[in-house]
Amino acid sequence: MKKCVSILIVVLTVIACSTASQNNIASNNNVVNKKGNDTVRIANDSLEYEVIIIDNGFNTWLNSRALPRHYYTLNYLENKNYQYVVEWNIRASQPNRYNPNLYEMTIDYQPQIRYGYEVNYLIYNYMIYFQNTYKQKLAGYVPQR
């Protein structure tokens, strides 16, 4: 469990590495590689950001229970991800109140940066997976998919 959460945190922290061409990120082609051990890697062509999700069971959950791509709008995913990340960061900053094994570090998700649909889709679905798997409620209603 600790390994899964720490990997998610590292993955989401890497997202915010883009500063120079924030508005052009959405136009770059995203590359999604699925590797063994439930590793999902997302990167744009210029490698201004990279997301790696490593969590036992996430890839299986994503393929079997998550709603299909483009079910949600990009705006919906960005808004939900921002809400989830804000709550995540609050919990990460209060290790005496929340389980520090679940929330090991903060996530640097910047809403003004356009990460693109695929990145937001995978982050959103990981947050849903995390909440359902570890019985957490970050913000509002959590789908039970």
N, C-alpha and C positions, 0 to 999 in steps of 0.2 A: 504494500500500500504506500509506504513512504517513497519507494522507488518510482511508482507511477506518478505521484504528485510532484516529486522533484523534477521529473522529466517534463511534465506539462509546464511547470513554471519556467524551466529553461527555454522551452519551445516558445512560450508566449513572450518571454523577455526579449527574445531575438527579433520579434516582429518589428519593434520600433527602431530598427537600425537605419531606416531611411530618413534622410533630412533634405538632401539637395533637390530631388525631383519627386516630391510628395504627390503631386497631382498626376504625374505620368505613370505611377505604379499600376494603376488599373488598366492602362493600355498595354502594358507588357504582358507577354505570354507567361502563364504560370505553368510550372512543371510539377507534376505530382508523381512521386515514386512510392510504390508500396514494397517494403522489404520484409524479410522474415521477422518473427517475434513481434508482430503488430506494430511495426514502425511505419509511420506515414511521414513523408518529407514533402514540403511545399516550398518552392522558391521561384522567384521571377528570373527572367533571362539575364538581367544585369546583376543579380545576386545582391540587391540592396537590402533584402531581408530574406530570412529563411525560418521556416517553422518545422520542427521535428516533434512528432507525437509518438512516444513509446509508452504503451500501456497494455499489459496483457488483457486481451478481451476487447479492446476498443475497436480494432479493425473488424472483428467479427460482429460486434454490436452495430457498427456503422453500416455494414453491408446487409444486416438482417433486420434491424429495427428502425433505423433513421429514415425519415421521410426523404424522398428523392431530391436530387439537386434541382434547383429552381422552383421548388415548392414555395419557398419563402422569397420575399424580395430582398435585395441587397440592403436596402434601408432598414428593414426589420432586423436582419442579422446584425448589422452594425449597432443598432440601438440595444438589442438584447446583449450582445457581447460587451458593450460598454457598461451596462448595468451589472452584469455578472463580474466583470473585472473590478469595478469599484468595490463591490461587496467582498470579493476575494482579497483585495488589497487591505481593506479594513480588518479582515480576519487575520491576514498575515502579519499585520502590525500589532496584533494583540495575542501573543502566544500564550499568555496566562489564561485567557478566556476561551480561545479556540484551539483545537488540536494542532500543535505545531508540526506534527507529522503529515497533516493534510495540507497545511498552508505554510510552506517553508520559506517562500520568498514572494515578493510582490511581482506583479505583471505590468510591463510597460506597454500598454495598449493605448495608442493615441488616436482619438476619434477623427482628428483632422487629416490623418493619413489615409489614403485610399488603398487598402490592402487587396481589394478585389474580391470577387464572389467566392472563389474556392477557399481562400484563407479564412474568410469569415464563416463560411459553411462548416468547415472542419473545426474551428474554434467553438462555434455555437454547439455543434453536436458533441464535442468533447465535454463541454460544460454540462450538457444534459446527461451524458453518460456518467460523469463524475458525481453529479447530484444524486442520480438514481442508485449508483453503485455504492457510494459511501454515505447514503442517507443524509444528505446535506440539502439545504434550501438557500440558495444564494439571493434570489430576487423573484418574488411573485410566484406564479404558477409554474410548476415543473412538469412538462409532459412525461408520461409514463411509458413512452414507446419502448 
